[in-house]
Amino acid sequence: MESSVFFKWLAVVTLGTAAVLAGLHFLLPETQAHWKFALATVVLFTLICTGLFFAGVSAARSKSKASFINLVSGSVFGKMVLAVAFLFVYQRIAKPDNEWFVGIFLWCYVVYTGFEIWFMTRLART
């Protein structure tokens, strides 16, 4: 997969995710308090996907077939740890009045994980 294709689809996914989050922001007043968190979440997952793409390109070109599998295994675990830490830190620092931030985070997590599966599968074919 070419990096231009990756970045094109990353932009599409990010704009779609942002559109849904903007819709939630305007339709559900309870979510308005979490707009900075929503923005930070989108940035976090965009950075994770970008880093994973370049690591995946490197692993796919490696002579060792195990390097790509190790990358996928490590990224799954690392992303889960990072996700829990991100939610924990936000809850401790912001002390939110409601739990809508969890729904916002889960929406982003699912969308970007689906995108991750898609581009990693394409990289694995190379």
PyMOL commands that place a pseudoatom at each C-alpha (Angstrom):
pseudoatom trace, name=CA, resn=MET, resi=1, chain=A, elem=C, hetatm=0, pos=[0.000, 0.000, 0.000]
pseudoatom trace, name=CA, resn=GLU, resi=2, chain=A, elem=C, hetatm=0, pos=[1.317, 3.390, -0.950]
pseudoatom trace, name=CA, resn=SER, resi=3, chain=A, elem=C, hetatm=0, pos=[1.503, 6.029, 1.755]
pseudoatom trace, name=CA, resn=SER, resi=4, chain=A, elem=C, hetatm=0, pos=[-0.623, 8.385, -0.375]
pseudoatom trace, name=CA, resn=VAL, resi=5, chain=A, elem=C, hetatm=0, pos=[-3.458, 5.824, -0.346]
pseudoatom trace, name=CA, resn=PHE, resi=6, chain=A, elem=C, hetatm=0, pos=[-3.082, 5.378, 3.400]
pseudoatom trace, name=CA, resn=PHE, resi=7, chain=A, elem=C, hetatm=0, pos=[-3.206, 9.116, 4.089]
pseudoatom trace, name=CA, resn=LYS, resi=8, chain=A, elem=C, hetatm=0, pos=[-6.179, 9.587, 1.767]
pseudoatom trace, name=CA, resn=TRP, resi=9, chain=A, elem=C, hetatm=0, pos=[-8.171, 6.945, 3.648]
pseudoatom trace, name=CA, resn=LEU, resi=10, chain=A, elem=C, hetatm=0, pos=[-6.954, 8.207, 7.011]
pseudoatom trace, name=CA, resn=ALA, resi=11, chain=A, elem=C, hetatm=0, pos=[-8.347, 11.633, 6.087]
pseudoatom trace, name=CA, resn=VAL, resi=12, chain=A, elem=C, hetatm=0, pos=[-11.679, 10.076, 5.048]
pseudoatom trace, name=CA, resn=VAL, resi=13, chain=A, elem=C, hetatm=0, pos=[-11.925, 8.098, 8.291]
pseudoatom trace, name=CA, resn=THR, resi=14, chain=A, elem=C, hetatm=0, pos=[-10.934, 11.114, 10.379]
pseudoatom trace, name=CA, resn=LEU, resi=15, chain=A, elem=C, hetatm=0, pos=[-13.429, 13.425, 8.665]
pseudoatom trace, name=CA, resn=GLY, resi=16, chain=A, elem=C, hetatm=0, pos=[-16.195, 10.834, 9.032]
pseudoatom trace, name=CA, resn=THR, resi=17, chain=A, elem=C, hetatm=0, pos=[-15.407, 10.315, 12.690]
pseudoatom trace, name=CA, resn=ALA, resi=18, chain=A, elem=C, hetatm=0, pos=[-15.264, 14.066, 13.271]
pseudoatom trace, name=CA, resn=ALA, resi=19, chain=A, elem=C, hetatm=0, pos=[-18.623, 14.504, 11.524]
pseudoatom trace, name=CA, resn=VAL, resi=20, chain=A, elem=C, hetatm=0, pos=[-20.278, 11.948, 13.802]
pseudoatom trace, name=CA, resn=LEU, resi=21, chain=A, elem=C, hetatm=0, pos=[-18.692, 13.535, 16.876]
pseudoatom trace, name=CA, resn=ALA, resi=22, chain=A, elem=C, hetatm=0, pos=[-19.824, 17.000, 15.720]
pseudoatom trace, name=CA, resn=GLY, resi=23, chain=A, elem=C, hetatm=0, pos=[-23.335, 15.628, 15.284]
pseudoatom trace, name=CA, resn=LEU, resi=24, chain=A, elem=C, hetatm=0, pos=[-23.260, 14.262, 18.825]
pseudoatom trace, name=CA, resn=HIS, resi=25, chain=A, elem=C, hetatm=0, pos=[-21.945, 17.587, 20.069]
pseudoatom trace, name=CA, resn=PHE, resi=26, chain=A, elem=C, hetatm=0, pos=[-24.804, 19.540, 18.525]
pseudoatom trace, name=CA, resn=LEU, resi=27, chain=A, elem=C, hetatm=0, pos=[-27.604, 17.037, 19.154]
pseudoatom trace, name=CA, resn=LEU, resi=28, chain=A, elem=C, hetatm=0, pos=[-26.763, 15.880, 22.675]
pseudoatom trace, name=CA, resn=PRO, resi=29, chain=A, elem=C, hetatm=0, pos=[-25.957, 18.649, 25.164]
pseudoatom trace, name=CA, resn=GLU, resi=30, chain=A, elem=C, hetatm=0, pos=[-24.426, 16.062, 27.534]
pseudoatom trace, name=CA, resn=THR, resi=31, chain=A, elem=C, hetatm=0, pos=[-21.539, 15.501, 25.128]
pseudoatom trace, name=CA, resn=GLN, resi=32, chain=A, elem=C, hetatm=0, pos=[-20.611, 19.170, 24.786]
pseudoatom trace, name=CA, resn=ALA, resi=33, chain=A, elem=C, hetatm=0, pos=[-18.476, 19.123, 27.917]
pseudoatom trace, name=CA, resn=HIS, resi=34, chain=A, elem=C, hetatm=0, pos=[-16.211, 16.532, 26.306]
pseudoatom trace, name=CA, resn=TRP, resi=35, chain=A, elem=C, hetatm=0, pos=[-15.319, 18.312, 23.047]
pseudoatom trace, name=CA, resn=LYS, resi=36, chain=A, elem=C, hetatm=0, pos=[-11.637, 18.676, 23.965]
pseudoatom trace, name=CA, resn=PHE, resi=37, chain=A, elem=C, hetatm=0, pos=[-11.512, 15.010, 24.920]
pseudoatom trace, name=CA, resn=ALA, resi=38, chain=A, elem=C, hetatm=0, pos=[-13.136, 14.058, 21.597]
pseudoatom trace, name=CA, resn=LEU, resi=39, chain=A, elem=C, hetatm=0, pos=[-10.573, 16.108, 19.696]
pseudoatom trace, name=CA, resn=ALA, resi=40, chain=A, elem=C, hetatm=0, pos=[-7.703, 14.592, 21.684]
pseudoatom trace, name=CA, resn=THR, resi=41, chain=A, elem=C, hetatm=0, pos=[-9.066, 11.099, 21.049]
pseudoatom trace, name=CA, resn=VAL, resi=42, chain=A, elem=C, hetatm=0, pos=[-9.197, 11.634, 17.281]
pseudoatom trace, name=CA, resn=VAL, resi=43, chain=A, elem=C, hetatm=0, pos=[-5.648, 13.012, 17.328]
pseudoatom trace, name=CA, resn=LEU, resi=44, chain=A, elem=C, hetatm=0, pos=[-4.453, 10.083, 19.458]
pseudoatom trace, name=CA, resn=PHE, resi=45, chain=A, elem=C, hetatm=0, pos=[-5.884, 7.444, 17.129]
pseudoatom trace, name=CA, resn=THR, resi=46, chain=A, elem=C, hetatm=0, pos=[-4.684, 9.294, 14.036]
pseudoatom trace, name=CA, resn=LEU, resi=47, chain=A, elem=C, hetatm=0, pos=[-1.159, 9.258, 15.438]
pseudoatom trace, name=CA, resn=ILE, resi=48, chain=A, elem=C, hetatm=0, pos=[-1.427, 5.594, 16.429]
pseudoatom trace, name=CA, resn=CYS, resi=49, chain=A, elem=C, hetatm=0, pos=[-2.591, 4.606, 12.945]
pseudoatom trace, name=CA, resn=THR, resi=50, chain=A, elem=C, hetatm=0, pos=[0.151, 6.651, 11.290]
pseudoatom trace, name=CA, resn=GLY, resi=51, chain=A, elem=C, hetatm=0, pos=[2.859, 5.120, 13.457]
pseudoatom trace, name=CA, resn=LEU, resi=52, chain=A, elem=C, hetatm=0, pos=[1.450, 1.652, 12.965]
pseudoatom trace, name=CA, resn=PHE, resi=53, chain=A, elem=C, hetatm=0, pos=[1.314, 2.125, 9.197]
pseudoatom trace, name=CA, resn=PHE, resi=54, chain=A, elem=C, hetatm=0, pos=[5.005, 3.016, 8.962]
pseudoatom trace, name=CA, resn=ALA, resi=55, chain=A, elem=C, hetatm=0, pos=[5.959, 0.232, 11.369]
pseudoatom trace, name=CA, resn=GLY, resi=56, chain=A, elem=C, hetatm=0, pos=[3.798, -2.153, 9.324]
pseudoatom trace, name=CA, resn=VAL, resi=57, chain=A, elem=C, hetatm=0, pos=[5.480, -1.123, 6.070]
pseudoatom trace, name=CA, resn=SER, resi=58, chain=A, elem=C, hetatm=0, pos=[8.853, -1.797, 7.648]
pseudoatom trace, name=CA, resn=ALA, resi=59, chain=A, elem=C, hetatm=0, pos=[7.750, -5.136, 9.110]
pseudoatom trace, name=CA, resn=ALA, resi=60, chain=A, elem=C, hetatm=0, pos=[6.134, -6.243, 5.842]
pseudoatom trace, name=CA, resn=ARG, resi=61, chain=A, elem=C, hetatm=0, pos=[9.390, -5.595, 3.979]
pseudoatom trace, name=CA, resn=SER, resi=62, chain=A, elem=C, hetatm=0, pos=[11.425, -7.433, 6.597]
pseudoatom trace, name=CA, resn=LYS, resi=63, chain=A, elem=C, hetatm=0, pos=[12.963, -10.785, 5.742]
pseudoatom trace, name=CA, resn=SER, resi=64, chain=A, elem=C, hetatm=0, pos=[11.559, -12.201, 8.966]
pseudoatom trace, name=CA, resn=LYS, resi=65, chain=A, elem=C, hetatm=0, pos=[7.967, -13.310, 8.565]
pseudoatom trace, name=CA, resn=ALA, resi=66, chain=A, elem=C, hetatm=0, pos=[7.512, -13.189, 12.320]
pseudoatom trace, name=CA, resn=SER, resi=67, chain=A, elem=C, hetatm=0, pos=[8.211, -9.445, 12.493]
pseudoatom trace, name=CA, resn=PHE, resi=68, chain=A, elem=C, hetatm=0, pos=[4.801, -8.512, 11.068]
pseudoatom trace, name=CA, resn=ILE, resi=69, chain=A, elem=C, hetatm=0, pos=[2.988, -10.939, 13.394]
pseudoatom trace, name=CA, resn=ASN, resi=70, chain=A, elem=C, hetatm=0, pos=[4.956, -9.586, 16.353]
pseudoatom trace, name=CA, resn=LEU, resi=71, chain=A, elem=C, hetatm=0, pos=[4.031, -6.038, 15.362]
pseudoatom trace, name=CA, resn=VAL, resi=72, chain=A, elem=C, hetatm=0, pos=[0.331, -6.895, 15.207]
pseudoatom trace, name=CA, resn=SER, resi=73, chain=A, elem=C, hetatm=0, pos=[0.422, -8.700, 18.554]
pseudoatom trace, name=CA, resn=GLY, resi=74, chain=A, elem=C, hetatm=0, pos=[2.341, -5.909, 20.236]
pseudoatom trace, name=CA, resn=SER, resi=75, chain=A, elem=C, hetatm=0, pos=[0.138, -3.204, 18.770]
pseudoatom trace, name=CA, resn=VAL, resi=76, chain=A, elem=C, hetatm=0, pos=[-3.054, -4.866, 19.998]
pseudoatom trace, name=CA, resn=PHE, resi=77, chain=A, elem=C, hetatm=0, pos=[-1.733, -5.075, 23.543]
pseudoatom trace, name=CA, resn=GLY, resi=78, chain=A, elem=C, hetatm=0, pos=[-0.121, -1.641, 23.448]
pseudoatom trace, name=CA, resn=LYS, resi=79, chain=A, elem=C, hetatm=0, pos=[-3.237, 0.019, 22.092]
pseudoatom trace, name=CA, resn=MET, resi=80, chain=A, elem=C, hetatm=0, pos=[-5.395, -1.528, 24.821]
pseudoatom trace, name=CA, resn=VAL, resi=81, chain=A, elem=C, hetatm=0, pos=[-3.020, -0.353, 27.549]
pseudoatom trace, name=CA, resn=LEU, resi=82, chain=A, elem=C, hetatm=0, pos=[-2.835, 3.117, 26.016]
pseudoatom trace, name=CA, resn=ALA, resi=83, chain=A, elem=C, hetatm=0, pos=[-6.638, 3.268, 25.717]
pseudoatom trace, name=CA, resn=VAL, resi=84, chain=A, elem=C, hetatm=0, pos=[-7.225, 2.373, 29.357]
pseudoatom trace, name=CA, resn=ALA, resi=85, chain=A, elem=C, hetatm=0, pos=[-4.547, 4.835, 30.476]
pseudoatom trace, name=CA, resn=PHE, resi=86, chain=A, elem=C, hetatm=0, pos=[-6.016, 7.603, 28.316]
pseudoatom trace, name=CA, resn=LEU, resi=87, chain=A, elem=C, hetatm=0, pos=[-9.505, 7.097, 29.774]
pseudoatom trace, name=CA, resn=PHE, resi=88, chain=A, elem=C, hetatm=0, pos=[-8.155, 6.844, 33.321]
pseudoatom trace, name=CA, resn=VAL, resi=89, chain=A, elem=C, hetatm=0, pos=[-6.092, 10.022, 33.043]
pseudoatom trace, name=CA, resn=TYR, resi=90, chain=A, elem=C, hetatm=0, pos=[-8.999, 11.978, 31.551]
pseudoatom trace, name=CA, resn=GLN, resi=91, chain=A, elem=C, hetatm=0, pos=[-11.354, 10.801, 34.275]
pseudoatom trace, name=CA, resn=ARG, resi=92, chain=A, elem=C, hetatm=0, pos=[-8.862, 11.732, 37.015]
pseudoatom trace, name=CA, resn=ILE, resi=93, chain=A, elem=C, hetatm=0, pos=[-7.920, 15.134, 35.591]
pseudoatom trace, name=CA, resn=ALA, resi=94, chain=A, elem=C, hetatm=0, pos=[-11.228, 16.394, 34.161]
pseudoatom trace, name=CA, resn=LYS, resi=95, chain=A, elem=C, hetatm=0, pos=[-13.551, 14.732, 36.690]
pseudoatom trace, name=CA, resn=PRO, resi=96, chain=A, elem=C, hetatm=0, pos=[-16.387, 14.651, 34.128]
pseudoatom trace, name=CA, resn=ASP, resi=97, chain=A, elem=C, hetatm=0, pos=[-20.003, 15.105, 35.215]
pseudoatom trace, name=CA, resn=ASN, resi=98, chain=A, elem=C, hetatm=0, pos=[-21.271, 12.278, 33.000]
pseudoatom trace, name=CA, resn=GLU, resi=99, chain=A, elem=C, hetatm=0, pos=[-19.973, 9.158, 31.284]
pseudoatom trace, name=CA, resn=TRP, resi=100, chain=A, elem=C, hetatm=0, pos=[-20.485, 10.269, 27.674]
pseudoatom trace, name=CA, resn=PHE, resi=101, chain=A, elem=C, hetatm=0, pos=[-16.724, 10.485, 27.252]
pseudoatom trace, name=CA, resn=VAL, resi=102, chain=A, elem=C, hetatm=0, pos=[-16.597, 6.679, 27.336]
pseudoatom trace, name=CA, resn=GLY, resi=103, chain=A, elem=C, hetatm=0, pos=[-19.049, 6.452, 24.437]
pseudoatom trace, name=CA, resn=ILE, resi=104, chain=A, elem=C, hetatm=0, pos=[-17.092, 9.049, 22.483]
pseudoatom trace, name=CA, resn=PHE, resi=105, chain=A, elem=C, hetatm=0, pos=[-13.886, 7.124, 23.098]
pseudoatom trace, name=CA, resn=LEU, resi=106, chain=A, elem=C, hetatm=0, pos=[-15.421, 3.768, 22.173]
pseudoatom trace, name=CA, resn=TRP, resi=107, chain=A, elem=C, hetatm=0, pos=[-16.796, 5.185, 18.920]
pseudoatom trace, name=CA, resn=CYS, resi=108, chain=A, elem=C, hetatm=0, pos=[-13.322, 6.413, 17.947]
pseudoatom trace, name=CA, resn=TYR, resi=109, chain=A, elem=C, hetatm=0, pos=[-11.690, 3.191, 19.127]
pseudoatom trace, name=CA, resn=VAL, resi=110, chain=A, elem=C, hetatm=0, pos=[-13.988, 1.010, 17.010]
pseudoatom trace, name=CA, resn=VAL, resi=111, chain=A, elem=C, hetatm=0, pos=[-13.727, 3.174, 13.887]
pseudoatom trace, name=CA, resn=TYR, resi=112, chain=A, elem=C, hetatm=0, pos=[-9.949, 3.470, 13.968]
pseudoatom trace, name=CA, resn=THR, resi=113, chain=A, elem=C, hetatm=0, pos=[-9.526, -0.219, 14.876]
pseudoatom trace, name=CA, resn=GLY, resi=114, chain=A, elem=C, hetatm=0, pos=[-11.585, -1.136, 11.811]
pseudoatom trace, name=CA, resn=PHE, resi=115, chain=A, elem=C, hetatm=0, pos=[-9.403, 1.133, 9.695]
pseudoatom trace, name=CA, resn=GLU, resi=116, chain=A, elem=C, hetatm=0, pos=[-6.308, -0.390, 11.269]
pseudoatom trace, name=CA, resn=ILE, resi=117, chain=A, elem=C, hetatm=0, pos=[-7.467, -3.905, 10.412]
pseudoatom trace, name=CA, resn=TRP, resi=118, chain=A, elem=C, hetatm=0, pos=[-8.128, -2.817, 6.843]
pseudoatom trace, name=CA, resn=PHE, resi=119, chain=A, elem=C, hetatm=0, pos=[-4.751, -1.223, 6.160]
pseudoatom trace, name=CA, resn=MET, resi=120, chain=A, elem=C, hetatm=0, pos=[-2.768, -3.850, 8.095]
pseudoatom trace, name=CA, resn=THR, resi=121, chain=A, elem=C, hetatm=0, pos=[-4.459, -6.578, 6.041]
pseudoatom trace, name=CA, resn=ARG, resi=122, chain=A, elem=C, hetatm=0, pos=[-3.464, -4.772, 2.870]
pseudoatom trace, name=CA, resn=LEU, resi=123, chain=A, elem=C, hetatm=0, pos=[0.099, -4.414, 4.130]
pseudoatom trace, name=CA, resn=ALA, resi=124, chain=A, elem=C, hetatm=0, pos=[0.219, -8.113, 5.018]
pseudoatom trace, name=CA, resn=ARG, resi=125, chain=A, elem=C, hetatm=0, pos=[-0.531, -9.026, 1.401]
pseudoatom trace, name=CA, resn=THR, resi=126, chain=A, elem=C, hetatm=0, pos=[2.650, -7.313, 0.206]
for i in range(1, 126): cmd.bond("trace and resi %d" % i, "trace and resi %d" % (i + 1))
show_as sticks, trace
zoom trace
